Each structure stands twice: as C-alpha cells, then as structure tokens.
Amino acid sequence: MFELTKEFGMDALLGGWFLGGGGGGLLEGGERTLAEALDIGPVRFVSVEELSENDEIATVSLVGSPASKDSCIERQHYEQVYRKFRDAHAGSLAALTTNEPGAQSISNGWITAAITGLPMLDGACNGRAHPTGLMGAMGLDQIPDYRAVQACAGGAGMKETSLSVIGTVESTSTLVRNAAMMAGGFVTVLRNPVTAAYYKENAALGTVTQAAEIGLLWRDNDRDMGTLLRALEHALDCRILAQGSVTHLELRIANGFDVGRFSVQAGSDELDVEFMNEYLLAESRGVRLATFPELIAVIDLASRRPVCSAQLTEKMDVAVVAVPVKRLKLGRGMHIPQLYEVCEQALGKPLRSYVF
C-alpha cells in the first residue's frame, strides 16, 4: 500500500499522458484532479492482492470528447455519481480503479477516493487509453447475464446532466456517451462492479506504477529530444516512425469522439496517422507501420511533451513513436476482435487483420 503524493501524482500524469496514445484527456485536467484530491484528503493505493476475492471494485472513468469547449466536471459531480451508483447497486464497494491511462484519466477516481475513503487499485481496466467504453469493460460485455450499473454526471447550467442506468454493458455505455454530449462534452462515470477475483484475471495490473515510472524516466531524460527518445527506446522498445511537421490535419467530433487524420512531413517521406481520440494507425506510402493496440504517441519537439489528438495543430514539429504490445499492460478488452469494428467503421480502414 502507498499514498498519493504530489510528486508521484505528477509522474503518473506525465507517464499516463504518454500511455494515453492521443487520448485520455488533457494534462491540465489531471493537474486539477491531483490538486483537488490532495486538498480533500488522503488517497491510498492498494494491490488487488490485498483484497478478498469477493470484494467488489467499480471503475471510475471520463467519457466524452476532450476537444469539446463546453465540458465541466466539478466536485459535486463526483459526489452525485457516487450517490447515484450506491442507490442503483446493492453491493458494497471495497476499492476503485481507473479505466485507462491518460494525462487526466490516470487520475480517474482520485477525487472519489479522497471523498469516500475507498482505496484506489494500482491497475486499470486497460493499460493504454482506448476509444470505446466496451474496450475498457474487461470482457464483461461477453458475459450474457452480466447487468451493468453506470452512473454519470457533468456539465454546467442548463447542460448539467446526471443519470444512473442498469442494463447490458453496451446499452448503458451508449446512454452514458449520449449523456456526455448533452452535458457539453464530458461526464465522470462510476460503473461496472466486479469482484477482485475477476479484476485480477481481466484488468491491467500495475498500470499506475508503470505510468509513474515512465513519468520519472521522462523527467530524468527530457533535456533534449535525442536523450528522451533513447531512454524510451531502452525502457519500452519504443521506435521512431517519423520526425517532422504536422500537415493536412483534419479533426471532427463524431458521436462524441474526436475523429481525424494528419500527416507528418519528414523530408521527402510522409507519415499518415489516423485517430479516434487515440492514434489508431500509422502508414507510410500505403504500408502499415503501427496499429492499435500498439501505442502510437506524438511528442512535441519544442516542449518534449506528449500531444493528445485534440491538441494537434498544423506546422507543429513532432516525433511520432510506437511502443509494441509486449511492453504494454493490456486488459481483456484488447483481446476481443469485434470491439475493433466501431473504430474500423469510423476510419474506413482495417485494424483487426493487423492485430489478430
């Protein structure tokens, strides 16, 4: 067991930013969460091994579009969500987990943990950020009689929205994403209770610690881009796909997702990257170089910090890198082929044939 500190939290946010692979929210959101959680009270982290097999765990997540300009999540939204979840679910929670890494999403649950006194798990439903809720459901959507419970809240003024729903993982996830759009872009969510035994078998254990280790490595090696890239290569088998300027950037918000593409001009070569919140594929001259769930990440050459898809701008000088699956901690959702179909439809390009 260990306790959240500002230093550990900042390292986790930075490493989570990289593991977000274009998604997982923005750093300023993670920094606000860290500061507020530390101000409210202590946040403890435990290993799933410290729980009994039948102890219940629920997932804390953010759902929506990081590019939305009207999003608002405040402390009262976390409190609303916890109350609504408790009203809808008869079980008693023993711990909380985040759904995924990201500059903000690695901190999912920290405020709820500080408010309730529940511990956070050193883990995530998936060890890299992913576009859809089903990808972070740890395979629960494959259990015919599993009844999902989800509660969400967010928004300001007339857009403020909160609800709780019970049903299949897919139907409740759809309703929550619709609620996020109604709330102005983002909602905080508490969802999908599971036993510690199920979590241990299907989640990505040790994700928070891995994120903090990457963040510390990053801070120790970011004096110049070459040193940073060599450190990432040594630690994660990270390879450089391209270095150059962003061109032909296209971004649209579709069904609550940031969907688009861009190119990186590197001399006479051009790398094409397509994304659905997360960077999902990279190609050069029609040859596929990396495919989700490999981690495709963009690093700003000027600031030497990761860049979310919602932060990209034309003429930004970047490095595009990829981390192989074997160096990531992946949850059950990354091993279910049909969950990739919605991403293939959004991009109009295959993913599954490169993965399975």
C-alpha positions as CSV (number, residue, x, y, z in Angstrom):
1,M,0.0,0.0,0.0
2,F,1.2,3.6,-0.7
3,E,-0.3,7.0,-0.5
4,L,-0.7,9.6,-3.3
5,T,1.8,12.5,-3.2
6,K,2.2,15.4,-5.4
7,E,5.5,14.1,-6.8
8,F,4.1,10.6,-7.5
9,G,0.9,12.1,-8.9
10,M,2.8,14.4,-11.4
11,D,4.9,11.5,-12.5
12,A,1.8,9.3,-13.1
13,L,0.1,12.1,-15.0
14,L,3.2,12.6,-17.3
15,G,3.6,8.8,-17.9
16,G,-0.2,8.5,-18.3
17,W,-0.1,11.2,-20.9
18,F,2.3,9.1,-23.0
19,L,0.3,5.9,-22.4
20,G,-2.8,7.8,-23.5
21,G,-1.6,7.5,-27.1
22,G,-3.5,10.6,-28.1
23,G,-6.5,10.1,-25.8
24,G,-7.1,10.1,-22.0
25,G,-7.7,13.8,-21.6
26,L,-5.5,16.8,-21.1
27,L,-2.8,17.4,-18.5
28,E,-4.5,20.5,-17.0
29,G,-7.4,18.3,-16.1
30,G,-5.2,15.8,-14.4
31,E,-3.3,18.5,-12.5
32,R,-6.6,20.0,-11.3
33,T,-7.7,16.5,-10.1
34,L,-4.4,15.9,-8.3
35,A,-4.6,19.2,-6.5
36,E,-8.2,18.8,-5.5
37,A,-7.8,15.2,-4.3
38,L,-4.8,16.2,-2.2
39,D,-6.8,19.1,-0.8
40,I,-9.8,16.9,0.2
41,G,-7.9,14.1,1.9
42,P,-5.5,11.2,1.6
43,V,-5.7,8.8,-1.4
44,R,-4.4,5.3,-0.7
45,F,-3.3,2.8,-3.4
46,V,-3.5,-0.9,-2.8
47,S,-2.8,-4.0,-4.9
48,V,-5.7,-6.3,-5.8
49,E,-3.8,-9.0,-3.9
50,E,-4.6,-7.1,-0.7
51,L,-8.4,-7.6,-1.3
52,S,-10.5,-10.7,-0.7
53,E,-11.6,-12.5,-3.9
54,N,-15.3,-11.5,-3.4
55,D,-14.6,-7.8,-2.6
56,E,-16.3,-5.5,-5.1
57,I,-14.5,-3.0,-7.3
58,A,-16.0,-0.3,-9.5
59,T,-14.4,1.7,-12.4
60,V,-14.1,5.5,-12.4
61,S,-13.8,7.0,-15.9
62,L,-14.4,10.1,-18.0
63,V,-16.5,9.7,-21.1
64,G,-16.6,12.2,-24.0
65,S,-14.6,14.4,-26.3
66,P,-11.5,16.2,-25.0
67,A,-11.9,18.8,-27.8
68,S,-15.3,19.9,-26.6
69,K,-15.3,23.5,-25.3
70,D,-18.3,23.4,-23.0
71,S,-17.3,20.5,-20.7
72,C,-17.5,20.9,-17.0
73,I,-16.8,18.5,-14.2
74,E,-16.8,19.7,-10.6
75,R,-16.6,18.1,-7.1
76,Q,-20.4,17.9,-6.8
77,H,-20.5,15.8,-9.9
78,Y,-18.3,13.1,-8.3
79,E,-20.5,13.2,-5.2
80,Q,-23.6,12.9,-7.4
81,V,-22.2,9.9,-9.2
82,Y,-21.2,8.1,-6.1
83,R,-24.7,8.6,-4.6
84,K,-26.5,7.5,-7.7
85,F,-24.3,4.4,-8.0
86,R,-24.9,3.4,-4.4
87,D,-28.7,3.9,-4.9
88,A,-28.6,1.7,-8.0
89,H,-26.3,-1.0,-6.8
90,A,-26.9,-3.1,-3.7
91,G,-23.3,-4.2,-3.2
92,S,-20.7,-2.6,-1.0
93,L,-17.6,-1.3,-2.8
94,A,-14.1,-2.2,-1.4
95,A,-12.0,-0.3,-3.9
96,L,-11.9,1.9,-7.1
97,T,-10.0,1.6,-10.3
98,T,-9.4,3.9,-13.2
99,N,-10.4,2.7,-16.7
100,E,-7.2,3.7,-18.5
101,P,-4.1,5.8,-18.5
102,G,-4.0,9.4,-19.9
103,A,-2.9,12.8,-18.7
104,Q,-6.3,13.1,-17.0
105,S,-7.8,9.6,-17.0
106,I,-4.9,8.1,-15.0
107,S,-6.3,10.3,-12.1
108,N,-9.9,9.0,-12.5
109,G,-11.0,8.0,-9.1
110,W,-8.6,10.1,-7.1
111,I,-11.3,12.7,-6.1
112,T,-13.9,10.0,-5.4
113,A,-11.3,8.1,-3.3
114,A,-10.5,11.2,-1.3
115,I,-14.2,11.9,-0.7
116,T,-15.2,8.4,0.2
117,G,-12.1,7.0,1.8
118,L,-12.1,4.0,-0.6
119,P,-8.7,2.9,-1.8
120,M,-7.5,3.1,-5.4
121,L,-6.1,0.0,-7.1
122,D,-2.7,0.0,-8.7
123,G,-4.2,-1.0,-12.0
124,A,-6.6,-0.1,-14.8
125,C,-9.2,-1.8,-16.9
126,N,-6.7,-1.3,-19.8
127,G,-3.1,-0.3,-19.6
128,R,-3.3,2.1,-22.5
129,A,-6.1,4.5,-23.5
130,H,-8.8,3.2,-25.8
131,P,-11.7,4.9,-27.7
132,T,-14.8,3.0,-26.5
133,G,-16.3,2.1,-23.2
134,L,-16.6,-1.6,-24.2
135,M,-12.8,-1.7,-24.7
136,G,-12.4,-0.9,-21.0
137,A,-15.1,-3.2,-19.8
138,M,-12.7,-6.1,-19.1
139,G,-14.8,-8.5,-21.2
140,L,-17.9,-8.0,-19.1
141,D,-19.9,-7.5,-22.4
142,Q,-19.1,-11.1,-23.2
143,I,-21.0,-12.4,-20.2
144,P,-24.6,-12.8,-21.3
145,D,-26.2,-12.3,-17.8
146,Y,-24.0,-9.5,-16.5
147,R,-26.0,-6.5,-15.6
148,A,-24.0,-3.3,-15.8
149,V,-24.6,-0.4,-13.4
150,Q,-23.4,3.0,-14.5
151,A,-23.9,6.5,-13.0
152,C,-22.6,9.7,-14.6
153,A,-22.7,13.4,-14.1
154,G,-21.3,16.6,-15.7
155,G,-22.0,19.9,-17.3
156,A,-22.9,23.4,-16.2
157,G,-26.0,25.5,-16.2
158,M,-28.7,24.2,-18.5
159,K,-26.3,21.5,-19.8
160,E,-25.8,19.9,-16.4
161,T,-26.7,16.2,-16.7
162,S,-26.7,13.2,-14.4
163,L,-28.2,9.8,-14.6
164,S,-27.9,6.2,-13.5
165,V,-28.7,3.2,-15.7
166,I,-28.8,-0.6,-15.4
167,G,-28.6,-2.9,-18.4
168,T,-26.1,-4.5,-20.7
169,V,-22.6,-3.1,-20.9
170,E,-23.2,-1.9,-24.4
171,S,-26.6,-0.3,-23.8
172,T,-25.5,1.5,-20.7
173,S,-22.3,2.7,-22.3
174,T,-24.3,4.2,-25.2
175,L,-26.6,6.0,-22.8
176,V,-23.6,7.4,-20.9
177,R,-21.9,8.6,-24.1
178,N,-25.2,10.3,-25.1
179,A,-25.3,12.0,-21.7
180,A,-21.7,13.2,-22.2
181,M,-22.8,15.0,-25.4
182,M,-25.8,16.5,-23.7
183,A,-23.6,17.7,-20.8
184,G,-21.3,19.7,-23.1
185,G,-18.7,17.1,-23.9
186,F,-17.6,15.2,-20.7
187,V,-19.1,13.3,-17.8
188,T,-17.5,11.5,-14.9
189,V,-18.7,7.9,-14.6
190,L,-18.7,5.2,-11.9
191,R,-19.5,1.8,-13.4
192,N,-19.3,-1.9,-13.8
193,P,-18.9,-3.5,-10.4
194,V,-16.8,-6.7,-10.4
195,T,-15.2,-8.9,-7.9
196,A,-11.5,-8.7,-7.0
197,A,-11.0,-12.2,-8.5
198,Y,-12.5,-11.1,-11.8
199,Y,-10.4,-7.9,-11.8
200,K,-7.2,-9.8,-11.2
201,E,-7.9,-12.0,-14.2
202,N,-9.0,-9.4,-16.7
203,A,-7.6,-6.0,-15.8
204,A,-4.2,-4.4,-16.4
205,L,-2.4,-4.7,-13.1
206,G,0.3,-2.3,-12.1
207,T,-0.7,0.4,-14.7
208,V,-0.5,3.3,-12.2
209,T,3.0,2.3,-11.1
210,Q,4.1,1.9,-14.7
211,A,2.8,5.3,-15.6
212,A,4.7,6.9,-12.7
213,E,7.9,5.0,-13.7
214,I,7.6,6.4,-17.3
215,G,6.9,9.9,-15.9
216,L,10.1,9.7,-13.7
217,L,12.1,8.4,-16.6
218,W,10.8,11.2,-18.8
219,R,11.7,13.9,-16.3
220,D,15.2,12.5,-15.9
221,N,15.8,12.4,-19.7
222,D,14.0,15.3,-21.3
223,R,16.9,17.7,-21.5
224,D,16.9,17.1,-25.3
225,M,14.9,15.0,-27.7
226,G,17.6,12.6,-28.6
227,T,18.2,11.7,-24.9
228,L,14.5,11.2,-24.3
229,L,13.9,9.0,-27.3
230,R,16.9,6.8,-26.4
231,A,15.6,6.4,-22.9
232,L,12.1,5.4,-24.2
233,E,13.7,3.0,-26.7
234,H,15.7,1.4,-23.9
235,A,12.8,1.1,-21.4
236,L,9.9,0.3,-23.8
237,D,11.4,-0.8,-27.1
238,C,9.9,2.5,-28.4
239,R,10.7,3.1,-32.1
240,I,10.6,6.4,-34.1
241,L,8.1,6.3,-37.0
242,A,8.8,9.9,-38.2
243,Q,10.0,13.3,-37.2
244,G,8.8,16.4,-39.0
245,S,5.9,19.0,-39.3
246,V,2.2,18.2,-39.0
247,T,0.3,18.8,-42.2
248,H,-3.1,18.0,-43.6
249,L,-4.7,17.9,-40.2
250,E,-8.4,17.0,-40.2
251,L,-10.5,16.8,-36.9
252,R,-14.2,16.4,-36.5
253,I,-16.4,15.5,-33.5
254,A,-18.5,12.5,-34.4
255,N,-20.8,10.7,-31.9
256,G,-18.8,12.1,-29.0
257,F,-15.4,11.1,-30.4
258,D,-12.5,13.2,-31.9
259,V,-12.0,11.6,-35.3
260,G,-9.5,12.7,-37.8
261,R,-6.1,12.2,-39.5
262,F,-2.9,14.1,-40.1
263,S,0.4,13.7,-41.9
264,V,3.9,14.3,-40.8
265,Q,6.3,15.6,-43.5
266,A,9.8,14.4,-42.9
267,G,11.9,15.4,-45.9
268,S,10.6,13.5,-48.9
269,D,8.8,11.0,-46.7
270,E,5.3,11.4,-45.3
271,L,3.7,9.5,-42.4
272,D,-0.1,9.3,-42.2
273,V,-1.8,8.9,-38.8
274,E,-5.5,8.3,-38.2
275,F,-7.2,8.7,-34.9
276,M,-10.4,8.2,-33.0
277,N,-9.5,10.1,-29.8
278,E,-6.4,7.7,-29.7
279,Y,-4.0,7.3,-32.5
280,L,-5.1,4.1,-34.1
281,L,-2.9,3.5,-37.2
282,A,0.2,4.9,-38.9
283,E,1.1,4.3,-42.5
284,S,3.8,5.5,-45.0
285,R,3.3,5.1,-48.7
286,G,0.4,2.8,-48.0
287,V,2.4,0.4,-45.8
288,R,1.1,-0.1,-42.2
289,L,3.8,0.7,-39.7
290,A,1.8,0.6,-36.4
291,T,-1.7,-0.5,-35.5
292,F,-3.8,-0.1,-32.2
293,P,-3.5,-1.5,-29.6
294,E,0.2,-0.8,-30.2
295,L,0.8,2.6,-28.5
296,I,1.2,5.3,-31.1
297,A,2.2,8.5,-29.5
298,V,3.1,12.0,-30.7
299,I,5.7,14.1,-28.9
300,D,6.1,17.9,-29.5
301,L,9.7,18.6,-30.4
302,A,9.7,22.0,-28.8
303,S,8.2,21.1,-25.4
304,R,9.3,17.5,-25.4
305,R,5.9,16.5,-24.1
306,P,3.2,14.2,-25.5
307,V,0.5,15.6,-27.7
308,C,-3.2,14.5,-27.5
309,S,-5.1,14.3,-30.7
310,A,-7.2,17.3,-29.6
311,Q,-4.0,19.4,-29.2
312,L,-2.6,18.9,-32.6
313,T,-2.0,22.0,-34.8
314,E,-0.8,22.5,-38.3
315,K,3.0,23.1,-38.7
316,M,3.7,21.6,-35.2
317,D,7.1,19.9,-35.2
318,V,6.7,16.4,-33.7
319,A,8.1,12.9,-33.4
320,V,5.7,10.0,-33.9
321,V,6.7,6.9,-32.0
322,A,5.3,3.4,-31.4
323,V,5.6,1.0,-28.4
324,P,4.9,-2.7,-29.1
325,V,2.1,-4.6,-27.4
326,K,4.5,-6.7,-25.5
327,R,5.7,-3.7,-23.5
328,L,2.2,-2.6,-22.5
329,K,-0.2,-3.9,-19.9
330,L,-3.4,-4.7,-21.8
331,G,-6.7,-5.6,-20.3
332,R,-9.3,-8.2,-21.6
333,G,-11.0,-5.6,-23.9
334,M,-7.9,-5.5,-26.2
335,H,-8.3,-9.2,-27.0
336,I,-11.9,-9.2,-28.3
337,P,-11.8,-8.7,-32.1
338,Q,-15.4,-7.5,-32.5
339,L,-14.7,-4.5,-30.3
340,Y,-12.5,-3.0,-33.0
341,E,-15.3,-2.9,-35.5
342,V,-16.6,0.5,-34.5
343,C,-13.1,2.0,-34.9
344,E,-12.8,0.4,-38.4
345,Q,-16.1,1.9,-39.4
346,A,-15.1,5.4,-38.2
347,L,-11.8,5.3,-40.0
348,G,-12.8,3.3,-43.0
349,K,-9.7,1.1,-42.6
350,P,-8.9,-2.3,-41.2
351,L,-7.5,-2.9,-37.7
352,R,-8.3,-6.4,-36.8
353,S,-6.5,-8.1,-39.7
354,Y,-3.3,-6.4,-38.4
355,V,-3.9,-7.5,-34.8
356,F,-5.4,-10.9,-34.7
